Structure formats: C-alpha cells, structure tokens
Amino acid sequence: MRGEFQEESFDETLLSNLETKLAHHLSASAVSARNLQGERDKIKTLIADISHQTKTPIANVLLYAQLLVEQCPENCRPYTAALAGQARKLQSLIDALVKTSRLEAGVLVLRPRPGPLGPMLEEAAAQFAPRAAEKGLELVLEPTEADAVFDPKWTGEAVCNLIDNAVKYTPSGRVAVSARAYELFARVDVEDTGPGVPEEELEKLFQRFYRGGAADQAEGVGVGLYLVRQIAQGQGGYVKAFSRPGRGARFSLFLPRN
C-alpha cells in the first residue's frame, strides 16, 4: 500500500515469481511517478514564464490604447476603442488559460473546508453590482444559511464567472443568486432573465473555448464555464445548466456538504 516492496524468495516457486512481478511493477510505477512529477514541474515553470512575460506587454498595450482613445481625433476613436477591447480580451484569455492550466496540471491544489456559503456569495455579487446597475439590471442575492465543504477562493472564482455570464448576456430584467442546502450537497444557483440557451447547446457549454450562437456579439473567450466545471469537479462537486430559449437560464453549482 505504501508502494514499497522487497523480494525475499529467490527460487522457482509461484510465490517467488509473484514477488518478482510485483517488485518490477512497483519499480516501474515509481519511475512513472518521478517522470510525471518532472513533467508537472516543467509545466509549472512554463505557465509561470508565460504569465510573467506577457503581463507587462499587455499592460502597456492597454495603457497606450487608452491614451489613444483619449487623445486621437474623433474619427479614429472607433479603431482605438477596438484596439483596447481586443487587448482586454487577450488579457482575459491569458488569465483564464493560466488558471485552467494550473488546475489541470495539479500546480494549484483546491483546499475545501466546511463553512457557510453566504459571505462568499455576498463578495461575488458585490463585484458585479456596479456593472448590473449600468445595464439597468436588478442583481438580487437571496439570504441563505446554507453551508458546504468548499475552497472559498476558487469557489468564489467559479460563482463570479457564472454571475459575469448572467450579467453579460441578460439585456434586461434581473439576475438572482441563491443557495440551498440538501442532505449531501449544497446548490448555488445563478438565474437570469436573458435569451436562454438552446437545448442542443447545453451539453457543449462547459467545453473549453465553446461559445454559443448568442455569445457572438458579447465579449468573452469561452473559457469561463470550463473553469467553473474544473473547480466544481476538483472539490467533488459538479455543475449543471437549465434553460428554455426566451425564458432565461439557470446555472447550478453543486458542492458536497461532507
């Protein structure tokens, strides 16, 4: 069970044969584990390099694009605004890819612990209240006493992605955030009154880089929901989507309570 074994019988019996095979198997497993750890270390270094090397250039592009927007003639502003938008999109893409790559490579480890969901949901909703107000949306956080076993930081990241999508794709109406505890799981719901998602697209939403037909005109890179699924699965939970076209959508994040 510890992965350690030493042969004791050296003869032609079945026991000796079994011991030899077991020793060879464990030796090969140990080599594979060392190789895997080496590959993870390489990936960790590569991700750190990408994150570090791209941070400053993208920040500079965003800075100069903003300066162009403020100082260029009126007829040039649509082009400079487009430049700034694409730079922000690139920044979001790199940030999302770095996060998902770290999770997949085991570089970042989720540390679930028992706790109430309310404070984490309040913090996530507060981040998007100004954006919702700008669009004239009602962002509602329903009071809850639900608890679960979860990593507050990464679960908050997942909930923020769900609220971000709801605010982004809802032209009018409301976005509601709620949580309810069941016997084995707690369920966090983010529900909107947007255009909804066609049934044939529901199963594809959590794939990396997938964007539905309604997302073509909105900013995004198609990584947010994939990251939500990775975070949920990393804590023993899961995520589901429910929708009817024209009647909004509900995304439910299920977190274990034990």
N, C-alpha and C positions, 0 to 999 in steps of 0.2 A: 504493500500500500504506500510505502514511502518512496518507492521507485528504486530501492536498493536491494541487491541480491548477490550472493556469492556462492559459486558452485562448491559442493562438498563431496559429491560422489563422482569418481572418475573410473567407470567401468562400463560394461556393455549392457547394464540393466535399463529398464524403461525409466526408472527414476533419474538415472544419470543423463539419459537422453533428454528428458523433460527439463532438468536443471540447465543443461546446455542451451536448449532453445529459449528458455526463459531469460537466461543471462544475456544471450545475443539480442533478444527483443528489447530488454531494458537498456542495454548499451546503445542500440540504435535510437531508442526513444530519447535518451539523454542527448545524443548528438543532434537529433532533430530539434529538441528544445533549445539547445545552445544556438543552432542556426537561426531558429525563429526569433530568438531574443536579439541576435545580431541584426536581422532584417528590421525588426522594430526600432532598434537604435538608429539605423540608417534613415528610416522613415521619419523618426522624431527629429533628427538633425536636419533633414531636407525640409520638413514643414517649418521648423524654426527659421531656417535660412530664407525660405520664400516669404514668410510673414515679415521678417526683419527687412529684407532687401526691397520689398515692394511698398512698405509703409511710407517712407519718405517721398519717393517719386509720386505716388498717388496724392499725398497731401499737398505737394507742390502744384500738381496739375489742378486740383480743386481750388487752391488759393489763386492761381493765375486766371483760372476760368472765372472766378468770382470778380476779380479785378476787371477783366474784360467786360463782363456783364454790366458793371457799374460805370465804366469809362468809355465804352465804344459808342459809335453813333447808333441812333435808333434803328436803322435798317439792318444793323449787324447783330442786334441783340438776340433774335431767334436762333442764330447759329451758335453764339456763345452760350446761350442757355442750354442748347442741345449738348454742347461740349461738356458743360458742368454736369448735366444729367447722366451722360454716359460715364463720366469719371466716378460719380457716386455709385452707379450700377456696378462698375468694376470693383470698387472698394467693397461693396456688399457681397459680391461674388467671392472675392478672395477671403473675406472674413468667414463666410459660410463654409467654403471649402476647407479652410484650415480647421474649423471646429469639427466638421464631419470626419475629416481625415484623422484627427487626433482621437476621436471616439472609436473609429473603426480600427485603428492601429493599436488601441489599448494604451495610448500615451496618456489620455485623460481617463481617470477612473471615477465613476459615479459612486458617491458615498451616501446612500439612502439612510435616513434616520427617522424615527417617529416624530410627528409634530403636527400642529394644526395647519390647515391649508389657507385660512383666512388672511394672515399677514402677507403671504407670498402673492396671493391673488390681488390684494389691495395695491401692492407695489407695482405689479404688472399693469393693472388697469390705470393707475395714475400716470404711467409713462405715455399712454395713448389718449388721455382725456383731452389735451390741447388739440391734437390732430382731429379727433372726433368732433370737437366743438367747431373747428374751422370748416368742416364739411356739413355742419348742421345736424350731426348725428347725436342721438341720445345713447351714451355709454353707461350701462347700468351694471353695477356689481351687487348681486344679491347677498345679503348677510348669510354666513354659514358657520357652523361649528364642526364641520367635517374634518377628520384627521386622516393621515395616511403615513406610509413609510416612503420617504422620497428625499432626493437631493434638492435642497431649496434653490441653489443657484441654477442648476441645469433644468430643473422642472420649471422654474421661472422663465428661463430662456424659451422653453417649449410653449408655455402659455403666451408669452409675448409674441411669438411667431403666429399663433392662432388668432390673437386679437389684431395683430397687424394686418393679416389677410382679411379679417372680417371688416375692419375699417376701410381698407383699401378698395375692396370690391363691393361695398354697400353704398349706393348713390344717395339713399335717403332712408329714414326710419330709425332703427335702433340696433345696438349690439349689446347683448346680455351675457354676462359672465356669472356662472353659478357653480356650486359644488354640492354634492350629496354623498353621504356615506352609506354603503351597504355592508353586508356581513364580511365579505372577503376583499372587496375593492371600494375605493372612493372614486367618484366620477366627476371630472371637471368639464363643464360644458361651456363652449363659446358659440353663441347662436346669433345669427344676423337676419336681416330682412332684405338681403340683396337678391340678385337674379337667380341664385341657386346654381346647382351643378347637374348636368345631365347624368342619368343613371349609368350610362356606358363609360363615363369618365371617373366615377367614384373610386374604382379599384386602382386607377392609374395615378391618382393624386399624390400618393406618397412615394412615387418613384423619383429618383434623382433627375433633375432638370426637366421634369414633365410640367407643362403649362397647358391648361385647358383653353378652349376657344374663347371664353370670356376674359381670359387674362392677357390677351394680346395687346390691349391698349393700356395696360397698367404696368407700373414699374415692378421688376422682380426678375429672379433668375431661375426659379423652380427648384430651390434647394431647401426652403424653409420647412415645408411639410415633411420632407425626407429626414431632416434633422429632428423634427418632433418625434417621428417614428423611432429613430435610433435612440433618442433619450428615453422614450417610453419602454422600449424593449430592454434597454440596459438596466432598468430598475425592476424588471419582472412585470411590467405593465404592457398596455397596448393602446392604440388609438383607432377610432372609427369615425366615419363621416356619414351623415344622413342629409338628404336634400331632395327637394322637389323643385324642378325648374319654375321660376317665377314666384316661389314661396320661401326663399331663403335657404340657409344651410345651417347645420349644427355639427360641430366637431367635438367629439368626446374623448377626453384623455382619462384612461383608467389606470389607477395607481393602487398597488397592494396595500392592505392595512396591517398585514402581519409580516 
